[in-house]
């Protein structure tokens, strides 16, 4: 019996690693592309306003559509079909950018990439939640996020290498076809090796109301405060450039450091979440909340420390925030739950980022206060969650 359980856990771990490898290769593809889409649109003749609109609208689509795709995945039960469709659109839109002769066509492909990510994210996370039930949800989601961030680190570096030696944006996008096809190949292997991820988690059938438990909505509100107060890296990079904190060549290094910290933090916080639960979210919020003063008031070294704290927060957000939802929502409704969570998170991130961009032009101290207060505002809500039972 013990041996059978160990085999089941091993199988679940392999499934998480397979999807983690898919995410690694996928992030190499689209994060590599995102590191150069701005200047590429400019070369094709887009204005600054057009670039900003495409980036912002793409992110809005990328989060808003998750509400629909999550609901459809739960209603249809076709988690694999939706995941495969989303990854296909998400990944193949990237190398097609090499063929875009006009900025309008490139803009459509950029938004299609975001749309594909929105389609597959809730269904994939729902399948991951079943497997992580066997190995620990914090550890499972943390491991997946760590592999994901390895791709986010090496994708832009690969593109930078192509540009350094060849000087061609088209070739940079074209070379990303390799990790894209590899990601789809691994995904297909995972699909046929593990056709029913739900079998990793035994689910008892019981009558339930149509709504989600109150703990879920309280959790959503707490996480929304963190999202609204988290400064997006483009604004941080803009500040580094404007305030001469770092050279043009150093700014990507700051981001790379944050991505590396992100990966390590996801693993550490994932393990801690399995042992401690919600209190780990409080620790993560208290640590990351103070990146803004260091980033916007510090010199080179303090700004670098600020990026380390920023990376810690991102690692926690991308791993244990998803892991916690799996314990709050019934298994058959997790696709919808992840869709609602991602949509709300993305909308508040968008609104908070827009407001902090405005504050930056008028008062950096006001931006810092807003960022810190919003993130620390989540702590009392997390304390309330500790007293509430999960599903």
C-alpha positions, -999 to 999 in steps of 0.1 A, spaced: 0 0 0 28 23 10 47 15 -23 16 22 -43 11 56 -27 48 65 -34 44 55 -70 13 77 -72 32 107 -57 61 101 -81 38 101 -110 22 134 -99 57 149 -95 66 139 -130 34 155 -143 42 188 -125 78 187 -139 65 180 -174 42 210 -173 71 230 -157 93 221 -187 65 232 -210 64 266 -192 101 269 -193 102 265 -230 71 287 -235 86 315 -214 117 313 -234 95 319 -264 72 347 -254 94 365 -228 122 365 -253 98 381 -278 85 406 -252 120 419 -245 121 433 -281 85 439 -292 87 476 -282 117 486 -304 104 462 -331 71 480 -333 90 513 -335 111 501 -364 78 491 -382 66 527 -378 44 525 -347 42 556 -325 49 557 -288 12 559 -280 5 529 -303 32 508 -285 17 517 -251 -18 509 -262 -8 475 -277 11 465 -245 -17 476 -222 -45 463 -242 -27 430 -247 -23 426 -209 -60 434 -204 -70 408 -229 -46 384 -214 -62 386 -180 -99 394 -189 -103 364 -212 -92 340 -184 -126 345 -168 -143 330 -199 -118 303 -205 -119 291 -169 -156 289 -169 -157 270 -202 -130 245 -190 -151 237 -159 -184 234 -179 -169 213 -207 -143 193 -187 -120 196 -217 -90 209 -197 -64 193 -220 -81 205 -252 -83 241 -240 -47 240 -227 -34 227 -260 -54 253 -280 -41 281 -258 -5 271 -259 -7 267 -297 -20 303 -302 3 316 -275 35 302 -289 31 302 -327 21 339 -327 57 347 -317 77 334 -346 51 348 -370 62 382 -359 92 377 -381 69 379 -411 50 410 -400 57 438 -425 35 463 -408 32 474 -372 -5 468 -373 0 431 -382 27 428 -355 2 443 -330 -24 417 -338 1 389 -333 12 404 -300 -23 405 -287 -29 370 -301 0 358 -280 -16 373 -249 -49 358 -259 -35 323 -261 -19 326 -227 -53 337 -213 -70 307 -229 -47 280 -214 -38 294 -180 -69 285 -159 -73 250 -174 -36 243 -169 -36 256 -133 -67 234 -125 -48 203 -138 -18 213 -117 -39 217 -86 -49 180 -88 -13 168 -91 0 191 -64 -25 175 -40 -2 145 -39 32 163 -35 21 195 -16 5 224 -33 30 250 -23 59 228 -34 42 218 -66 32 253 -77 66 266 -65 85 240 -86 64 249 -116 70 286 -111 108 281 -107 110 262 -140 89 289 -156 112 316 -145 143 298 -158 127 303 -192 119 339 -185 156 344 -177 171 327 -207 146 337 -233 156 374 -233 193 365 -230 190 342 -261 174 371 -281 201 395 -269 227 370 -282 210 368 -316 209 405 -319 245 409 -308 258 385 -335 232 390 -363 216 423 -357 182 411 -370 149 414 -352 133 390 -377 159 363 -370 154 368 -333 117 361 -336 124 332 -361 148 315 -337 121 314 -311 102 289 -332 126 262 -317 115 265 -281 79 270 -292 79 237 -311 97 219 -282 71 232 -257 42 219 -278 60 186 -282 65 182 -245 29 192 -239 16 165 -263 37 139 -245 22 151 -212 -13 149 -227 -9 113 -237 11 102 -206 -14 117 -182 -48 120 -199 -67 123 -166 -49 146 -141 -80 147 -120 -73 111 -110 -44 124 -88 -69 139 -64 -98 119 -50 -129 140 -50 -160 133 -29 -192 142 -46 -215 165 -25 -242 191 -30 -228 226 -31 -241 261 -38 -233 277 -71 -212 305 -55 -177 304 -41 -170 303 -3 -166 337 14 -129 328 22 -122 329 -16 -136 364 -20 -118 377 11 -86 361 -3 -93 378 -37 -95 412 -20 -63 407 -1 -44 396 -31 -59 425 -51 -43 450 -27 -9 434 -34 -15 435 -72 -26 472 -71 5 482 -51 31 462 -71 51 484 -94 56 469 -129 92 466 -141 88 489 -171 82 518 -148 111 508 -126 134 505 -157 121 539 -168 132 554 -134 166 537 -136 172 553 -170 158 587 -161 176 590 -127 208 574 -141 207 547 -115 220 521 -140 234 521 -175 213 508 -205 234 476 -204 229 471 -166 191 475 -165 184 440 -181 208 426 -155 187 440 -127 157 422 -143 177 390 -146 186 391 -110 150 396 -100 139 366 -122 166 344 -106 154 355 -71 118 348 -82 127 312 -91 144 306 -58 117 323 -37 90 302 -54 107 270 -42 114 283 -7 79 298 -1 63 268 -18 78 245 8 70 268 37 34 271 25 29 234 28 41 235 64 27 268 76 -1 278 52 -15 313 50 11 329 75 37 324 47 17 349 26 20 374 54 58 369 56 61 374 18 40 405 19 60 420 47 93 413 29 84 425 -6 63 456 5 95 477 10 110 473 -24 96 506 -36 116 529 -12 148 511 -22 141 511 -59 130 548 -62 151 564 -35 182 543 -34 214 544 -55 228 515 -75 232 491 -46 201 499 -28 181 497 -60 196 463 -66 185 452 -31 151 466 -40 149 444 -71 158 414 -49 128 421 -27 107 427 -58 118 393 -71 109 376 -37 74 391 -40 69 380 -76 81 344 -67 55 343 -39 27 357 -61 33 333 -90 34 302 -68 18 302 -34 -10 325 -44 -22 299 -69 -16 271 -44 -38 286 -18 -68 287 -41 -67 250 -46 -75 245 -9 -104 270 -10 -124 259 -40 -140 225 -49 -120 206 -76 -147 207 -102 -148 246 -101 -111 254 -100 -109 264 -137 -136 291 -130 -119 301 -98 -85 305 -114 -102 325 -142 -118 348 -117 -86 351 -97 -64 360 -127 -90 384 -141 -93 403 -108 -56 402 -102 -48 415 -137 -74 442 -136 -62 456 -102 -25 453 -114 -34 473 -145 -53 500 -125 -26 502 -99 2 504 -125 -17 532 -144 -21 552 -112 15 548 -101 26 559 -136 6 591 -130 20 595 -95 55 591 -108 52 622 -129 39 643 -100 53 628 -68 76 598 -63 71 599 -25 33 595 -31 40 566 -54 61 549 -27 35 555 0 7 541 -22 28 510 -31 38 502 5 4 510 21 -15 489 -5 7 458 0 7 461 38 -31 465 37 -33 428 27 -17 416 60 -48 422 82 -69 403 56 -45 374 56 -48 373 94 -85 369 91 -80 341 66 -60 321 91 -91 317 112 -113 305 84 -115 269 73 -105 259 37 -125 235 15 
